[in-house]
Amino acid sequence: MTTKPSERIVVFVTPAQKLAITSTAEGLGVSVSELMRRAVLSFNATSEQVKAASLVDRLRAPKTPDPLNVALRQVAERAAAREARDAAQVARVASKRTLAAEGPKPLTALGSDTDDVLPQTCDSGEDFGTPDESDEDASFSGRS
């Protein structure tokens, strides 16, 4: 039976934790493996850095919307919509009151300087009100 000179241990860490561990190892001038061995022997040596790395990971994590903020935003949007609707109603009432206070405006007679073409075309002297034979529909008159 032969014994191996070393064994491998796989440790899963976050990218921030790996950065903290490798920078600590570089600062001490040792390999990451040596740092891990020393950390196991004196566990508190890197606990502060691991805590800091954990904080960094939490700060970098995507933020989920705070339910309270979402609810407050919805309430504010509804209140703003209600205020806008009320303001529009007040404006309509004020407009109606203004129109009622002014009363109906009289129609002004058309002056001779206006471009009214209707009297010019209808004053030709022809009587357009009496029907003649050409006005009758062939289906009603019996003609085909």
C-alpha positions in Angstrom: 0.0 0.0 0.0 1.4 3.3 -1.1 0.5 6.7 0.4 0.2 9.7 -1.8 2.5 12.7 -0.9 -0.4 15.1 -1.1 -4.2 15.3 -1.6 -6.3 17.8 -3.3 -9.2 19.6 -1.6 -11.7 21.6 -3.8 -13.1 24.6 -2.1 -15.9 26.6 -3.7 -15.7 30.3 -3.1 -17.3 33.4 -4.6 -15.2 35.6 -6.9 -14.9 38.2 -4.2 -13.7 35.6 -1.7 -11.2 34.2 -4.2 -9.9 37.7 -4.8 -9.5 38.3 -1.0 -7.7 34.9 -0.6 -5.3 35.4 -3.5 -4.5 39.0 -2.5 -3.8 37.9 1.1 -1.6 35.0 -0.2 0.3 37.5 -2.4 0.7 39.9 0.5 2.2 37.2 2.7 4.3 35.9 -0.2 2.9 32.4 -0.1 0.8 30.3 -2.4 -3.0 30.0 -2.0 -2.6 26.4 -0.9 -0.1 27.4 1.8 -2.5 30.2 3.0 -5.4 27.7 3.1 -3.3 25.3 5.2 -2.3 28.1 7.6 -5.9 29.3 7.8 -7.0 25.8 8.8 -4.4 25.7 11.5 -5.2 29.1 12.8 -8.8 29.6 11.7 -9.2 33.3 12.7 -6.3 34.5 10.5 -8.5 35.1 7.5 -12.0 35.3 9.0 -12.1 39.1 8.8 -11.2 39.0 5.1 -13.8 36.3 4.5 -16.4 38.4 6.2 -15.3 41.4 4.2 -15.5 39.3 1.0 -19.0 38.2 2.0 -20.1 41.8 2.5 -18.7 42.7 -0.9 -20.6 39.8 -2.5 -23.9 41.0 -0.9 -23.3 44.6 -2.0 -22.7 43.4 -5.6 -25.7 41.2 -5.7 -28.6 42.5 -7.8 -31.1 44.4 -5.8 -34.6 43.0 -5.5 -37.3 45.7 -5.4 -38.4 46.5 -1.8 -42.1 45.6 -1.5 -42.7 48.6 0.7 -41.1 50.9 -1.9 -43.2 49.3 -4.6 -46.4 49.8 -2.6 -45.5 53.4 -1.8 -44.8 54.1 -5.4 -48.1 52.6 -6.5 -50.0 54.7 -3.9 -48.2 57.9 -5.0 -49.0 57.2 -8.7 -52.7 56.6 -7.9 -52.8 59.8 -5.8 -51.3 61.8 -8.6 -53.8 60.3 -11.1 -56.6 61.2 -8.7 -55.4 64.8 -8.3 -55.0 65.2 -12.0 -58.6 63.9 -12.6 -59.9 66.2 -9.8 -58.1 69.2 -11.4 -59.6 68.4 -14.8 -63.0 68.2 -13.3 -62.5 71.6 -11.5 -61.4 73.1 -14.8 -64.4 71.8 -16.7 -66.8 73.2 -14.0 -65.0 76.5 -14.1 -65.2 76.6 -17.9 -69.0 75.9 -17.8 -69.5 78.6 -15.2 -67.6 81.1 -17.3 -69.6 80.2 -20.4 -72.9 80.5 -18.5 -71.9 83.9 -17.0 -71.0 85.3 -20.5 -74.3 84.1 -22.0 -74.9 83.2 -25.6 -73.0 85.2 -28.2 -75.2 86.8 -30.9 -74.7 85.7 -34.5 -73.2 88.5 -36.5 -74.7 89.3 -39.9 -72.5 88.6 -42.8 -71.0 91.7 -44.3 -70.8 92.5 -48.0 -67.1 92.0 -47.9 -67.3 88.3 -47.0 -66.7 85.7 -49.7 -70.1 84.1 -49.5 -70.6 82.4 -52.8 -74.0 80.8 -52.0 -76.1 83.9 -52.9 -74.2 84.4 -56.2 -74.9 80.8 -57.4 -78.5 80.7 -56.3 -79.6 84.1 -57.5 -79.4 83.1 -61.2 -83.2 83.3 -61.6 -83.7 79.7 -62.3 -86.1 77.8 -60.2 -84.3 74.7 -58.9 -87.2 73.8 -56.6 -89.7 72.5 -59.2 -89.0 69.0 -60.6 -89.1 68.3 -64.3 -89.3 65.0 -66.2 -85.6 64.5 -66.1 -85.7 64.4 -62.3 -87.9 61.4 -62.2 -86.3 58.0 -61.6 -86.9 55.7 -64.5 -87.9 52.8 -62.2 -90.7 54.8 -60.7 -92.1 56.4 -63.8 -92.4 53.2 -65.8 -89.8 54.3 -68.3 -86.9 52.0 -69.0 
